[in-house]
Amino acid sequence: MTKNHETPAERRERLRQEELKRNPTGNLGDSFNRANSGSLADLTGSFGWKGFLVLIVLILIGLIVAYVMKGS
């Protein structure tokens, strides 16, 4: 659709995506705030694939540390 004929929802989504591209680290705090209300898509969407990979690695490290501490 052209910009003249887009629905309000499409316009909001387009503007949100443009903002994510312009300012990915500034949206990190917004994503955490949205995560409190249950929107996992917004949390992972602003990270990009590298940030999401770091999140997975941190979770795995936390699980390994918890497993090792439990065994001690």
Backbone hydrogen bonds, N-H to C=O, Kabsch-Sander energy under -0.5 kcal/mol:
donor,donor_aa,acceptor,acceptor_aa,energy
5,H,2,T,-0.8
6,E,3,K,-0.6
11,R,7,T,-2.5
12,R,8,P,-2.5
13,E,9,A,-2.2
14,R,10,E,-2.5
15,L,11,R,-2.7
16,R,12,R,-2.4
17,Q,13,E,-2.4
18,E,14,R,-2.3
19,E,15,L,-2.3
20,L,16,R,-2.1
21,K,17,Q,-1.9
22,R,18,E,-2.1
23,N,19,E,-2.5
27,N,23,N,-1.0
28,L,25,T,-1.1
30,D,26,G,-0.5
31,S,27,N,-2.3
32,F,28,L,-2.0
33,N,29,G,-2.1
34,R,30,D,-2.4
35,A,31,S,-2.1
36,N,32,F,-1.2
37,S,33,N,-0.6
37,S,34,R,-0.9
38,G,35,A,-1.4
39,S,34,R,-1.7
40,L,38,G,-1.0
43,L,39,S,-1.4
44,T,40,L,-2.6
45,G,41,A,-2.0
46,S,42,D,-1.4
47,F,43,L,-0.6
48,G,44,T,-1.1
51,G,47,F,-1.0
52,F,48,G,-2.0
53,L,49,W,-1.8
54,V,50,K,-2.2
55,L,51,G,-2.2
56,I,52,F,-2.2
57,V,53,L,-2.4
58,L,54,V,-2.6
59,I,55,L,-2.1
60,L,56,I,-2.5
61,I,57,V,-2.6
62,G,58,L,-2.4
63,L,59,I,-2.3
64,I,60,L,-2.4
65,V,61,I,-2.7
66,A,62,G,-2.3
67,Y,63,L,-2.2
68,V,64,I,-2.5
69,M,65,V,-2.6
70,K,66,A,-1.9
71,G,67,Y,-1.7
72,S,68,V,-1.1
